Structure formats: structure tokens, C-alpha cells
Amino acid sequence: MGHRRVSRCRCRIRCCWGPHAGSGAAVVPEERPQPAQRLVRRLPGKVNRFLAALVRGRLLRPAQLRQMMNTRPTGNPDGRAYGLGLESRPLPCGGPSWGHTGDALGYETMAGATVEGRQATAMVNLDPGGSDAQDDDMKVAVQTALCGSR
């Protein structure tokens, strides 16, 4: 199976950021995609659109969104905090990203959005069994996309 490399990630991360989600990828198979591969290709853009609508107040009433964004520190040294199903992480360029991480059935996803309208999602298919370096790469990919040229 051939792959075309379009960035320098150390693992197979699919990176995606707005406004035209799907514009970046680390490794993309060059064969006819199977259902799981199609999911990996389409899901990041859908997650981005959802998070953008959520954090910009298009899905919930203002009071409900404030409740979701009322976070408590998790004790993690990276400064992340957790609210009602929404996680905040400080960005190196300032301000928080809002999103979530998760894993299931061999995939791990990390997604974030800013209230200014930037979104990013990284997804890998090496979970469980991914390394700390993989998690670090995902975090850097999302932060880089969200900070852009700020």
C-alpha cells in the first residue's frame, strides 16, 4: 500500500483545520478507502464544524454555553480544565482552546476551537498502544493550527 506524505509528523496523524477543514494530512492511503478510512478522512471536518458552532454560540442558549465553559482544573500540568463535556486548554499564543479528546476502537482524536473561529482536529489510528510522543504530536498539531500566525 502506497502513501503520500504531506507533512512531517512522527506518527500517522490526520490534521484538519478551518475554515476549509480537510486541508492538511500527515499520511493518506492511496488506495480505495475502506469504511474506517473514510471515517478518518471525513470526521475531522465534521468535528471542526460542530465545535465552531458550539463555542461561537450557534447551538446552545448563552446560559447553557456559559455552564459548559465553567471549568475546573484537572490537576494536569498542561493547565487543562474540564466543564460539562467541554475541555479548555491554554494555547501558547494566548487564550484557551475549547474541545475534547477521546479514543475508541483503535482511534484517538483531539479537537479544539477558539471563540474567534479557528478549529483543529487531529486523529490517529494507533490507539490503544500509541506513545506519549504520539499524544504530544497531536497536541502540537492542534495548537499550531489554532494559533496560526498569532
Order of alpha helices (4+ residues) and beta strands (2+ residues): beta-beta-beta-alpha-alpha-beta-beta-beta-beta-beta-beta-alpha
